[in-house]
Amino acid sequence: MPDLPVTGEATEEIARPSKRPKADPPAHDAEANSQQTKEDVGCVPTSEDCRYFDSALTTFPALYDLFEHGFLPSSVAIVGYARSNMTDEQLRDKLRPFVEKASSDKAALEKFFERVFYRSGGYDDHEAMKAMIKDVEKWEAESATGKANRIFYFAVPPSVFLPTAAAIKDVAMSPSGWSRLIVEKPFGHDLESAKKLTDDLGALYDENYLYRIDHYLGKEMVQNLLVMRFSNTLFEPLWSRDHIASVTFTFKEDFGTEGRGGYFDSNGIIRDVIQNHLMQVFALIAMAPPVKVSGPGYSHFIRDAKVEVLQCIAPIDLNEVVLGQYVAAKDGSKPGYLDDETVPKESVTPTFATVVLRVNNSLNKVLVVPDESTYLKTNIKAPGLRSRPIQSEMDLTYRNRYPSAYNPEAYTRLILEVLRGKQATFVRSDELLSSWEIFTPLLKAIDSGEMGRPIPYEYGSRGPPQSDELIERVGFKYNSNYRWSPTGNAKI
């Protein structure tokens, strides 16, 4: 029965499209042909002004990383498409401060920016999109492969998401290679809106085209979970309810909304972090062993196993939920959530949640960010003459063990998986709906006021004390004496 103490950001509402024929399924098994990244590829990130910063911060640096390491062909065309009027050079100038942080190789940077273009148009403007595709076809003709593959990266507001997908289906699909769509969250606001979105999008595209991206699934430690579980005979025989009484997933951030409160307030911590990011990690930890974890078709088996465990979760007991909202730090150094001018003064949006989930199946602690680590807590004798037992770790901290290894960011990994046609690290529609089904009753109780006001807790603290009381009530106790330290820094 994991508990989920959390702190975080946001999601939004979804629109509805007209019905039209689905895109035909891809003509090949992408996972059986996963080394395709040297074929000509066109990437068209569609973006809106309000989401420009996220694309500049994550998507374009990831594309550059792939380009610099040879995972994108030199003839790649990366085309920004949005309603704002802008030239190629203006887009490049806006992106430079973000992309240049990833490399000091000025020659490689210039080659990359030579392949970055910009075209403007409405998201459902077929004529503007046709004009953009004509230019894309010119750039694709520079390739000697004769095959044009296209990725469409959606970083657009929910209100224009489906019209954009429909326009792409009508005028922009590749006639000679594959086409794939990367979809950023929010994937709905609750079960009803998520179902509407998946149904309407399913009327346009087969699931094989869709890559719903959750950057947590691209993190090194999350990707390492399958290898750690299924390639070490030490773990798998013990990875069951007979040997594991509880698993705790903890997400912490050391900053508040800080002017982002308007974006956060309509959603809260459960919609923004627990329902998606933490449930992805939970599913990989708690799922039964898939039929296979590599080879042709393995993505389907992994995602099947994730859905199965989500469907084994009992309805959340509202008495096993603690909600909190941070107030100003005692020393006055940080304001409270309601002190943010972008937050409504009577807001009851939680910035903290502890939720007990009870898993009705046969079922080490992992630090995901910022310092990726795997450690196994053990009881040992304290060094010295005394026989006092203490807790210590068998510790793999990546920055200590592999200081010079190439360890790319999550978006770099995930975009490469799209290029290779591997969908295991992306969210399938039934998995999405299963997760929303778990949390929508709780969200409705919060939105209706049934849960009351969140409990105040000090900025920078562990959260309200009622969280530890809940954990004790279900049979576990927080050990306040234990502190994880990087290798070589432990204190007795």
LUMKOLDO-760173 format. One record per residue (C-alpha): x, y, z; residue number from 1; residue in three letters. Coordinates in steps of 0.02 Angstrom, whole numbers. Example, Ala and Ser with C-alpha at 12.3 -4.5 7.8 and 13.67 -1.06 7.14 Angstrom:
<nodes>
NODE | 615 | -225 | 390 | 1 | ALA
NODE | 684 | -53 | 357 | 2 | SER
</nodes>
This chain:
<nodes>
NODE | 0 | 0 | 0 | 1 | MET
NODE | 107 | 143 | -62 | 2 | PRO
NODE | 85 | 317 | 6 | 3 | ASP
NODE | 121 | 464 | -106 | 4 | LEU
NODE | 180 | 623 | -20 | 5 | PRO
NODE | 197 | 751 | -158 | 6 | VAL
NODE | 224 | 935 | -212 | 7 | THR
NODE | 211 | 1005 | -394 | 8 | GLY
NODE | 128 | 1093 | -549 | 9 | GLU
NODE | -22 | 1074 | -676 | 10 | ALA
NODE | -144 | 1018 | -817 | 11 | THR
NODE | -291 | 1087 | -922 | 12 | GLU
NODE | -455 | 1046 | -1012 | 13 | GLU
NODE | -479 | 959 | -1181 | 14 | ILE
NODE | -575 | 997 | -1343 | 15 | ALA
NODE | -673 | 882 | -1462 | 16 | ARG
NODE | -642 | 850 | -1650 | 17 | PRO
NODE | -749 | 802 | -1797 | 18 | SER
NODE | -753 | 618 | -1847 | 19 | LYS
NODE | -655 | 563 | -2000 | 20 | ARG
NODE | -567 | 405 | -2062 | 21 | PRO
NODE | -420 | 344 | -1960 | 22 | LYS
NODE | -244 | 352 | -2026 | 23 | ALA
NODE | -193 | 181 | -2093 | 24 | ASP
NODE | -84 | 78 | -1977 | 25 | PRO
NODE | 104 | 92 | -2006 | 26 | PRO
NODE | 165 | -24 | -2142 | 27 | ALA
NODE | 302 | -106 | -2039 | 28 | HIS
NODE | 338 | -169 | -1864 | 29 | ASP
NODE | 434 | -22 | -1791 | 30 | ALA
NODE | 509 | -124 | -1650 | 31 | GLU
NODE | 577 | -252 | -1771 | 32 | ALA
NODE | 660 | -111 | -1869 | 33 | ASN
NODE | 724 | -4 | -1728 | 34 | SER
NODE | 885 | 59 | -1807 | 35 | GLN
NODE | 802 | 177 | -1929 | 36 | GLN
NODE | 870 | 340 | -1866 | 37 | THR
NODE | 987 | 368 | -2014 | 38 | LYS
NODE | 841 | 381 | -2135 | 39 | GLU
NODE | 782 | 557 | -2176 | 40 | ASP
NODE | 678 | 627 | -2034 | 41 | VAL
NODE | 574 | 784 | -2024 | 42 | GLY
NODE | 522 | 846 | -1851 | 43 | CYS
NODE | 384 | 975 | -1843 | 44 | VAL
NODE | 363 | 1043 | -1665 | 45 | PRO
NODE | 196 | 1134 | -1660 | 46 | THR
NODE | 196 | 1260 | -1518 | 47 | SER
NODE | 98 | 1401 | -1439 | 48 | GLU
NODE | 174 | 1558 | -1361 | 49 | ASP
NODE | 125 | 1506 | -1184 | 50 | CYS
NODE | 216 | 1340 | -1208 | 51 | ARG
NODE | 366 | 1410 | -1302 | 52 | TYR
NODE | 475 | 1410 | -1147 | 53 | PHE
NODE | 451 | 1224 | -1116 | 54 | ASP
NODE | 495 | 1182 | -1297 | 55 | SER
NODE | 649 | 1293 | -1290 | 56 | ALA
NODE | 702 | 1219 | -1124 | 57 | LEU
NODE | 675 | 1034 | -1165 | 58 | THR
NODE | 628 | 988 | -1344 | 59 | THR
NODE | 756 | 1083 | -1445 | 60 | PHE
NODE | 905 | 1044 | -1331 | 61 | PRO
NODE | 854 | 860 | -1343 | 62 | ALA
NODE | 847 | 870 | -1533 | 63 | LEU
NODE | 1018 | 951 | -1535 | 64 | TYR
NODE | 1087 | 814 | -1421 | 65 | ASP
NODE | 1025 | 682 | -1543 | 66 | LEU
NODE | 1095 | 780 | -1691 | 67 | PHE
NODE | 1266 | 803 | -1610 | 68 | GLU
NODE | 1280 | 617 | -1568 | 69 | HIS
NODE | 1231 | 560 | -1742 | 70 | GLY
NODE | 1056 | 497 | -1703 | 71 | PHE
NODE | 979 | 621 | -1826 | 72 | LEU
NODE | 1036 | 630 | -2007 | 73 | PRO
NODE | 1127 | 787 | -2066 | 74 | SER
NODE | 982 | 819 | -2186 | 75 | SER
NODE | 852 | 826 | -2046 | 76 | VAL
NODE | 727 | 969 | -2057 | 77 | ALA
NODE | 662 | 1036 | -1890 | 78 | ILE
NODE | 516 | 1152 | -1921 | 79 | VAL
NODE | 431 | 1259 | -1790 | 80 | GLY
NODE | 248 | 1292 | -1831 | 81 | TYR
NODE | 135 | 1411 | -1733 | 82 | ALA
NODE | 25 | 1563 | -1754 | 83 | ARG
NODE | 158 | 1691 | -1709 | 84 | SER
NODE | 244 | 1783 | -1852 | 85 | ASN
NODE | 428 | 1744 | -1849 | 86 | MET
NODE | 573 | 1713 | -1970 | 87 | THR
NODE | 692 | 1565 | -1967 | 88 | ASP
NODE | 828 | 1675 | -1893 | 89 | GLU
NODE | 715 | 1745 | -1759 | 90 | GLN
NODE | 671 | 1571 | -1700 | 91 | LEU
NODE | 854 | 1520 | -1702 | 92 | ARG
NODE | 903 | 1673 | -1601 | 93 | ASP
NODE | 769 | 1634 | -1471 | 94 | LYS
NODE | 828 | 1454 | -1456 | 95 | LEU
NODE | 1016 | 1487 | -1448 | 96 | ARG
NODE | 1028 | 1528 | -1261 | 97 | PRO
NODE | 944 | 1363 | -1219 | 98 | PHE
NODE | 1028 | 1250 | -1346 | 99 | VAL
NODE | 1203 | 1322 | -1321 | 100 | GLU
NODE | 1198 | 1264 | -1139 | 101 | LYS
NODE | 1207 | 1086 | -1207 | 102 | ALA
NODE | 1369 | 1107 | -1304 | 103 | SER
NODE | 1522 | 1215 | -1332 | 104 | SER
NODE | 1548 | 1145 | -1508 | 105 | ASP
NODE | 1507 | 1301 | -1610 | 106 | LYS
NODE | 1526 | 1211 | -1777 | 107 | ALA
NODE | 1401 | 1076 | -1727 | 108 | ALA
NODE | 1282 | 1207 | -1659 | 109 | LEU
NODE | 1285 | 1304 | -1823 | 110 | GLU
NODE | 1254 | 1147 | -1924 | 111 | LYS
NODE | 1106 | 1109 | -1812 | 112 | PHE
NODE | 1032 | 1283 | -1827 | 113 | PHE
NODE | 1048 | 1275 | -2016 | 114 | GLU
NODE | 920 | 1135 | -2008 | 115 | ARG
NODE | 797 | 1233 | -1897 | 116 | VAL
NODE | 657 | 1325 | -1988 | 117 | PHE
NODE | 497 | 1415 | -1944 | 118 | TYR
NODE | 328 | 1432 | -2030 | 119 | ARG
NODE | 173 | 1517 | -1960 | 120 | SER
NODE | -9 | 1470 | -1977 | 121 | GLY
NODE | -166 | 1423 | -1883 | 122 | GLY
NODE | -174 | 1250 | -1810 | 123 | TYR
NODE | -328 | 1203 | -1910 | 124 | ASP
NODE | -277 | 1308 | -2062 | 125 | ASP
NODE | -259 | 1176 | -2198 | 126 | HIS
NODE | -190 | 1298 | -2325 | 127 | GLU
NODE | -54 | 1363 | -2210 | 128 | ALA
NODE | -8 | 1186 | -2162 | 129 | MET
NODE | -2 | 1134 | -2346 | 130 | LYS
NODE | 117 | 1278 | -2381 | 131 | ALA
NODE | 227 | 1223 | -2236 | 132 | MET
NODE | 228 | 1043 | -2300 | 133 | ILE
NODE | 281 | 1102 | -2474 | 134 | LYS
NODE | 437 | 1176 | -2394 | 135 | ASP
NODE | 461 | 1018 | -2292 | 136 | VAL
NODE | 458 | 917 | -2453 | 137 | GLU
NODE | 596 | 1027 | -2526 | 138 | LYS
NODE | 706 | 994 | -2376 | 139 | TRP
NODE | 664 | 809 | -2380 | 140 | GLU
NODE | 720 | 803 | -2563 | 141 | ALA
NODE | 897 | 843 | -2504 | 142 | GLU
NODE | 908 | 668 | -2431 | 143 | SER
NODE | 981 | 527 | -2536 | 144 | ALA
NODE | 874 | 392 | -2453 | 145 | THR
NODE | 715 | 429 | -2550 | 146 | GLY
NODE | 612 | 401 | -2392 | 147 | LYS
NODE | 540 | 541 | -2286 | 148 | ALA
NODE | 491 | 504 | -2106 | 149 | ASN
NODE | 398 | 636 | -2006 | 150 | ARG
NODE | 375 | 666 | -1819 | 151 | ILE
NODE | 245 | 792 | -1763 | 152 | PHE
NODE | 280 | 855 | -1586 | 153 | TYR
NODE | 126 | 930 | -1504 | 154 | PHE
NODE | 161 | 1069 | -1378 | 155 | ALA
NODE | -5 | 1157 | -1403 | 156 | VAL
NODE | -151 | 1211 | -1292 | 157 | PRO
NODE | -283 | 1077 | -1265 | 158 | PRO
NODE | -413 | 1186 | -1351 | 159 | SER
NODE | -324 | 1168 | -1520 | 160 | VAL
NODE | -252 | 995 | -1498 | 161 | PHE
NODE | -381 | 896 | -1593 | 162 | LEU
NODE | -405 | 1020 | -1737 | 163 | PRO
NODE | -215 | 1016 | -1760 | 164 | THR
NODE | -214 | 825 | -1762 | 165 | ALA
NODE | -354 | 826 | -1891 | 166 | ALA
NODE | -263 | 950 | -2004 | 167 | ALA
NODE | -104 | 846 | -1997 | 168 | ILE
NODE | -203 | 691 | -2040 | 169 | LYS
NODE | -279 | 779 | -2192 | 170 | ASP
NODE | -127 | 866 | -2269 | 171 | VAL
NODE | 38 | 826 | -2182 | 172 | ALA
NODE | 65 | 637 | -2167 | 173 | MET
NODE | 220 | 569 | -2252 | 174 | SER
NODE | 183 | 485 | -2420 | 175 | PRO
NODE | 345 | 384 | -2422 | 176 | SER
NODE | 391 | 342 | -2242 | 177 | GLY
NODE | 317 | 335 | -2068 | 178 | TRP
NODE | 229 | 474 | -1974 | 179 | SER
NODE | 222 | 481 | -1783 | 180 | ARG
NODE | 141 | 601 | -1661 | 181 | LEU
NODE | 219 | 648 | -1493 | 182 | ILE
NODE | 84 | 710 | -1376 | 183 | VAL
NODE | 124 | 815 | -1222 | 184 | GLU
NODE | 14 | 815 | -1068 | 185 | LYS
NODE | -117 | 861 | -1011 | 186 | PRO
NODE | -204 | 701 | -1065 | 187 | PHE
NODE | -370 | 760 | -995 | 188 | GLY
NODE | -428 | 839 | -832 | 189 | HIS
NODE | -523 | 688 | -764 | 190 | ASP
NODE | -587 | 519 | -825 | 191 | LEU
NODE | -727 | 594 | -929 | 192 | GLU
NODE | -620 | 721 | -1023 | 193 | SER
NODE | -479 | 594 | -1048 | 194 | ALA
NODE | -602 | 468 | -1121 | 195 | LYS
NODE | -671 | 601 | -1239 | 196 | LYS
NODE | -496 | 644 | -1295 | 197 | LEU
NODE | -443 | 464 | -1324 | 198 | THR
NODE | -604 | 423 | -1417 | 199 | ASP
NODE | -592 | 575 | -1530 | 200 | ASP
NODE | -407 | 552 | -1562 | 201 | LEU
NODE | -438 | 367 | -1592 | 202 | GLY
NODE | -558 | 415 | -1731 | 203 | ALA
NODE | -412 | 499 | -1819 | 204 | LEU
NODE | -261 | 390 | -1780 | 205 | TYR
NODE | -223 | 210 | -1740 | 206 | ASP
NODE | -135 | 191 | -1571 | 207 | GLU
NODE | 26 | 141 | -1662 | 208 | ASN
NODE | 48 | 322 | -1718 | 209 | TYR
NODE | 34 | 399 | -1545 | 210 | LEU
NODE | 173 | 429 | -1420 | 211 | TYR
NODE | 101 | 510 | -1262 | 212 | ARG
NODE | 257 | 575 | -1180 | 213 | ILE
NODE | 288 | 576 | -992 | 214 | ASP
NODE | 466 | 632 | -961 | 215 | HIS
NODE | 478 | 527 | -802 | 216 | TYR
NODE | 481 | 372 | -911 | 217 | LEU
NODE | 640 | 438 | -993 | 218 | GLY
NODE | 738 | 461 | -833 | 219 | LYS
NODE | 889 | 349 | -811 | 220 | GLU
NODE | 831 | 268 | -651 | 221 | MET
NODE | 655 | 235 | -714 | 222 | VAL
NODE | 723 | 156 | -872 | 223 | GLN
NODE | 838 | 52 | -762 | 224 | ASN
NODE | 694 | -22 | -662 | 225 | LEU
NODE | 656 | -160 | -788 | 226 | LEU
NODE | 839 | -211 | -801 | 227 | VAL
NODE | 863 | -206 | -613 | 228 | MET
NODE | 704 | -308 | -580 | 229 | ARG
NODE | 718 | -442 | -712 | 230 | PHE
NODE | 905 | -468 | -735 | 231 | SER
NODE | 952 | -490 | -552 | 232 | ASN
NODE | 897 | -654 | -475 | 233 | THR
NODE | 922 | -575 | -304 | 234 | LEU
NODE | 770 | -463 | -328 | 235 | PHE
NODE | 637 | -549 | -432 | 236 | GLU
NODE | 601 | -698 | -315 | 237 | PRO
NODE | 575 | -574 | -172 | 238 | LEU
NODE | 476 | -446 | -273 | 239 | TRP
NODE | 305 | -499 | -209 | 240 | SER
NODE | 176 | -465 | -74 | 241 | ARG
NODE | 251 | -609 | 26 | 242 | ASP
NODE | 411 | -508 | 53 | 243 | HIS
NODE | 360 | -326 | 25 | 244 | ILE
NODE | 234 | -249 | 143 | 245 | ALA
NODE | 235 | -71 | 76 | 246 | SER
NODE | 316 | 37 | -58 | 247 | VAL
NODE | 331 | 225 | -35 | 248 | THR
NODE | 346 | 346 | -182 | 249 | PHE
NODE | 400 | 520 | -130 | 250 | THR
NODE | 407 | 672 | -245 | 251 | PHE
NODE | 484 | 831 | -174 | 252 | LYS
NODE | 520 | 1002 | -247 | 253 | GLU
NODE | 620 | 1137 | -158 | 254 | ASP
NODE | 523 | 1284 | -231 | 255 | PHE
NODE | 345 | 1349 | -230 | 256 | GLY
NODE | 233 | 1410 | -371 | 257 | THR
NODE | 329 | 1575 | -379 | 258 | GLU
NODE | 216 | 1663 | -503 | 259 | GLY
NODE | 153 | 1503 | -586 | 260 | ARG
NODE | 6 | 1486 | -468 | 261 | GLY
NODE | -127 | 1527 | -596 | 262 | GLY
NODE | -70 | 1380 | -701 | 263 | TYR
NODE | -57 | 1266 | -551 | 264 | PHE
NODE | -214 | 1314 | -457 | 265 | ASP
NODE | -343 | 1241 | -575 | 266 | SER
NODE | -259 | 1072 | -562 | 267 | ASN
NODE | -164 | 1037 | -402 | 268 | GLY
NODE | -33 | 910 | -356 | 269 | ILE
NODE | -137 | 753 | -390 | 270 | ILE
NODE | -180 | 796 | -570 | 271 | ARG
NODE | -8 | 863 | -610 | 272 | ASP
NODE | 109 | 738 | -528 | 273 | VAL
NODE | 28 | 589 | -442 | 274 | ILE
NODE | -96 | 536 | -577 | 275 | GLN
NODE | 38 | 534 | -712 | 276 | ASN
NODE | 222 | 541 | -660 | 277 | HIS
NODE | 213 | 440 | -500 | 278 | LEU
NODE | 88 | 315 | -566 | 279 | MET
NODE | 207 | 277 | -710 | 280 | GLN
NODE | 344 | 234 | -585 | 281 | VAL
NODE | 219 | 141 | -476 | 282 | PHE
NODE | 162 | 31 | -622 | 283 | ALA
NODE | 340 | -21 | -665 | 284 | LEU
NODE | 375 | -65 | -483 | 285 | ILE
NODE | 212 | -156 | -446 | 286 | ALA
NODE | 169 | -243 | -611 | 287 | MET
NODE | 185 | -430 | -635 | 288 | ALA
NODE | 328 | -488 | -748 | 289 | PRO
NODE | 281 | -454 | -931 | 290 | PRO
NODE | 286 | -596 | -1059 | 291 | VAL
NODE | 449 | -518 | -1121 | 292 | LYS
NODE | 545 | -356 | -1097 | 293 | VAL
NODE | 643 | -352 | -1260 | 294 | SER
NODE | 627 | -408 | -1440 | 295 | GLY
NODE | 488 | -381 | -1568 | 296 | PRO
NODE | 324 | -328 | -1489 | 297 | GLY
NODE | 394 | -309 | -1313 | 298 | TYR
NODE | 314 | -137 | -1293 | 299 | SER
NODE | 140 | -214 | -1299 | 300 | HIS
NODE | 181 | -339 | -1161 | 301 | PHE
NODE | 256 | -208 | -1045 | 302 | ILE
NODE | 108 | -91 | -1067 | 303 | ARG
NODE | -13 | -237 | -1043 | 304 | ASP
NODE | 70 | -275 | -876 | 305 | ALA
NODE | 58 | -93 | -822 | 306 | LYS
NODE | -127 | -86 | -862 | 307 | VAL
NODE | -159 | -248 | -768 | 308 | GLU
NODE | -83 | -183 | -606 | 309 | VAL
NODE | -177 | -18 | -618 | 310 | LEU
NODE | -338 | -116 | -633 | 311 | GLN
NODE | -293 | -210 | -473 | 312 | CYS
NODE | -297 | -52 | -366 | 313 | ILE
NODE | -445 | -40 | -247 | 314 | ALA
NODE | -547 | 122 | -244 | 315 | PRO
NODE | -460 | 256 | -140 | 316 | ILE
NODE | -528 | 273 | 37 | 317 | ASP
NODE | -548 | 460 | 69 | 318 | LEU
NODE | -502 | 428 | 251 | 319 | ASN
NODE | -331 | 371 | 189 | 320 | GLU
NODE | -290 | 537 | 106 | 321 | VAL
NODE | -203 | 689 | 182 | 322 | VAL
NODE | -202 | 853 | 85 | 323 | LEU
NODE | -93 | 1003 | 126 | 324 | GLY
NODE | -59 | 1179 | 66 | 325 | GLN
NODE | 104 | 1267 | 110 | 326 | TYR
NODE | 111 | 1429 | 208 | 327 | VAL
NODE | 255 | 1551 | 224 | 328 | ALA
NODE | 421 | 1494 | 298 | 329 | ALA
NODE | 439 | 1540 | 482 | 330 | LYS
NODE | 587 | 1653 | 447 | 331 | ASP
NODE | 488 | 1745 | 314 | 332 | GLY
NODE | 611 | 1699 | 176 | 333 | SER
NODE | 479 | 1615 | 68 | 334 | LYS
NODE | 296 | 1661 | 43 | 335 | PRO
NODE | 148 | 1545 | 63 | 336 | GLY
NODE | 45 | 1475 | -80 | 337 | TYR
NODE | -97 | 1599 | -52 | 338 | LEU
NODE | 30 | 1741 | -51 | 339 | ASP
NODE | 62 | 1710 | -236 | 340 | ASP
NODE | -30 | 1850 | -328 | 341 | GLU
NODE | -82 | 1728 | -465 | 342 | THR
NODE | -173 | 1614 | -340 | 343 | VAL
NODE | -355 | 1648 | -288 | 344 | PRO
NODE | -356 | 1701 | -104 | 345 | LYS
NODE | -483 | 1567 | -54 | 346 | GLU
NODE | -400 | 1426 | -152 | 347 | SER
NODE | -415 | 1250 | -82 | 348 | VAL
NODE | -296 | 1175 | -210 | 349 | THR
NODE | -177 | 1052 | -125 | 350 | PRO
NODE | 10 | 1072 | -146 | 351 | THR
NODE | 41 | 914 | -43 | 352 | PHE
NODE | -45 | 745 | -41 | 353 | ALA
NODE | -19 | 579 | 45 | 354 | THR
NODE | -127 | 443 | -33 | 355 | VAL
NODE | -134 | 260 | 17 | 356 | VAL
NODE | -160 | 140 | -129 | 357 | LEU
NODE | -204 | -42 | -96 | 358 | ARG
NODE | -149 | -162 | -232 | 359 | VAL
NODE | -242 | -325 | -246 | 360 | ASN
NODE | -114 | -428 | -341 | 361 | ASN
NODE | 41 | -534 | -311 | 362 | SER
NODE | 156 | -405 | -311 | 363 | LEU
NODE | 740 | -41 | -120 | 364 | ASN
NODE | 711 | 125 | -139 | 365 | LYS
NODE | 749 | 222 | -299 | 366 | VAL
NODE | 801 | 405 | -309 | 367 | LEU
NODE | 744 | 469 | -479 | 368 | VAL
NODE | 808 | 649 | -479 | 369 | VAL
NODE | 911 | 753 | -464 | 370 | PRO
NODE | 1054 | 631 | -422 | 371 | ASP
NODE | 1006 | 463 | -498 | 372 | GLU
NODE | 1042 | 326 | -374 | 373 | SER
NODE | 995 | 150 | -325 | 374 | THR
NODE | 1024 | 103 | -146 | 375 | TYR
NODE | 973 | -43 | -35 | 376 | LEU
NODE | 955 | 1 | 149 | 377 | LYS
NODE | 1032 | -129 | 264 | 378 | THR
NODE | 1067 | -146 | 450 | 379 | ASN
NODE | 1252 | -155 | 492 | 380 | ILE
NODE | 1366 | -131 | 643 | 381 | LYS
NODE | 1429 | 46 | 667 | 382 | ALA
NODE | 1617 | 64 | 632 | 383 | PRO
NODE | 1725 | 61 | 788 | 384 | GLY
NODE | 1729 | -35 | 951 | 385 | LEU
NODE | 1542 | -31 | 988 | 386 | ARG
NODE | 1416 | -157 | 921 | 387 | SER
NODE | 1278 | -28 | 894 | 388 | ARG
NODE | 1172 | -70 | 740 | 389 | PRO
NODE | 1146 | 69 | 612 | 390 | ILE
NODE | 1064 | 84 | 442 | 391 | GLN
NODE | 1175 | 99 | 291 | 392 | SER
NODE | 1164 | 70 | 103 | 393 | GLU
NODE | 1230 | -34 | -38 | 394 | MET
NODE | 1240 | 118 | -148 | 395 | ASP
NODE | 1250 | 151 | -335 | 396 | LEU
NODE | 1255 | 339 | -359 | 397 | THR
NODE | 1280 | 368 | -545 | 398 | TYR
NODE | 1383 | 527 | -535 | 399 | ARG
NODE | 1507 | 438 | -422 | 400 | ASN
NODE | 1513 | 269 | -509 | 401 | ARG
NODE | 1503 | 332 | -689 | 402 | TYR
NODE | 1569 | 511 | -684 | 403 | PRO
NODE | 1616 | 519 | -869 | 404 | SER
NODE | 1472 | 416 | -943 | 405 | ALA
NODE | 1358 | 497 | -1071 | 406 | TYR
NODE | 1193 | 511 | -978 | 407 | ASN
NODE | 1068 | 610 | -1082 | 408 | PRO
NODE | 914 | 701 | -1021 | 409 | GLU
NODE | 744 | 615 | -1022 | 410 | ALA
NODE | 679 | 704 | -1177 | 411 | TYR
NODE | 832 | 651 | -1277 | 412 | THR
NODE | 799 | 468 | -1234 | 413 | ARG
NODE | 614 | 478 | -1270 | 414 | LEU
NODE | 628 | 565 | -1438 | 415 | ILE
NODE | 755 | 432 | -1489 | 416 | LEU
NODE | 629 | 298 | -1439 | 417 | GLU
NODE | 503 | 382 | -1554 | 418 | VAL
NODE | 629 | 379 | -1696 | 419 | LEU
NODE | 654 | 194 | -1665 | 420 | ARG
NODE | 468 | 160 | -1653 | 421 | GLY
NODE | 477 | 91 | -1476 | 422 | LYS
NODE | 320 | 129 | -1376 | 423 | GLN
NODE | 357 | 45 | -1209 | 424 | ALA
NODE | 404 | 210 | -1127 | 425 | THR
NODE | 246 | 300 | -1186 | 426 | PHE
NODE | 71 | 299 | -1113 | 427 | VAL
NODE | -61 | 193 | -1201 | 428 | ARG
NODE | -243 | 248 | -1199 | 429 | SER
NODE | -306 | 108 | -1084 | 430 | ASP
NODE | -165 | 143 | -962 | 431 | GLU
NODE | -210 | 327 | -962 | 432 | LEU
NODE | -394 | 292 | -928 | 433 | LEU
NODE | -354 | 165 | -791 | 434 | SER
NODE | -251 | 295 | -699 | 435 | SER
NODE | -386 | 427 | -714 | 436 | TRP
NODE | -515 | 301 | -653 | 437 | GLU
NODE | -417 | 280 | -491 | 438 | ILE
NODE | -403 | 465 | -451 | 439 | PHE
NODE | -559 | 547 | -524 | 440 | THR
NODE | -672 | 506 | -373 | 441 | PRO
NODE | -543 | 587 | -257 | 442 | LEU
NODE | -526 | 738 | -373 | 443 | LEU
NODE | -715 | 761 | -374 | 444 | LYS
NODE | -717 | 755 | -185 | 445 | ALA
NODE | -583 | 890 | -179 | 446 | ILE
NODE | -668 | 1000 | -310 | 447 | ASP
NODE | -838 | 986 | -225 | 448 | SER
NODE | -767 | 1036 | -55 | 449 | GLY
NODE | -801 | 865 | 23 | 450 | GLU
NODE | -619 | 850 | 76 | 451 | MET
NODE | -621 | 1021 | 162 | 452 | GLY
NODE | -476 | 1143 | 163 | 453 | ARG
NODE | -299 | 1073 | 144 | 454 | PRO
NODE | -198 | 1068 | 306 | 455 | ILE
NODE | -71 | 1211 | 318 | 456 | PRO
NODE | 112 | 1162 | 328 | 457 | TYR
NODE | 270 | 1266 | 328 | 458 | GLU
NODE | 361 | 1299 | 164 | 459 | TYR
NODE | 511 | 1182 | 154 | 460 | GLY
NODE | 447 | 1059 | 285 | 461 | SER
NODE | 401 | 875 | 260 | 462 | ARG
NODE | 217 | 921 | 254 | 463 | GLY
NODE | 79 | 915 | 385 | 464 | PRO
NODE | 106 | 796 | 533 | 465 | PRO
NODE | -59 | 711 | 490 | 466 | GLN
NODE | 34 | 627 | 346 | 467 | SER
NODE | 148 | 532 | 466 | 468 | ASP
NODE | -4 | 493 | 573 | 469 | GLU
NODE | -91 | 416 | 422 | 470 | LEU
NODE | 61 | 310 | 382 | 471 | ILE
NODE | 66 | 247 | 561 | 472 | GLU
NODE | -121 | 211 | 555 | 473 | ARG
NODE | -96 | 91 | 409 | 474 | VAL
NODE | 47 | 3 | 499 | 475 | GLY
NODE | 209 | 92 | 456 | 476 | PHE
NODE | 318 | 225 | 535 | 477 | LYS
NODE | 431 | 359 | 465 | 478 | TYR
NODE | 611 | 338 | 525 | 479 | ASN
NODE | 666 | 516 | 563 | 480 | SER
NODE | 842 | 458 | 612 | 481 | ASN
NODE | 889 | 395 | 440 | 482 | TYR
NODE | 965 | 512 | 312 | 483 | ARG
NODE | 1030 | 455 | 143 | 484 | TRP
NODE | 1200 | 528 | 101 | 485 | SER
NODE | 1301 | 517 | -60 | 486 | PRO
NODE | 1439 | 386 | -56 | 487 | THR
NODE | 1582 | 439 | 54 | 488 | GLY
NODE | 1483 | 569 | 154 | 489 | ASN
NODE | 1391 | 461 | 281 | 490 | ALA
NODE | 1394 | 515 | 464 | 491 | LYS
NODE | 1369 | 401 | 613 | 492 | ILE
</nodes>
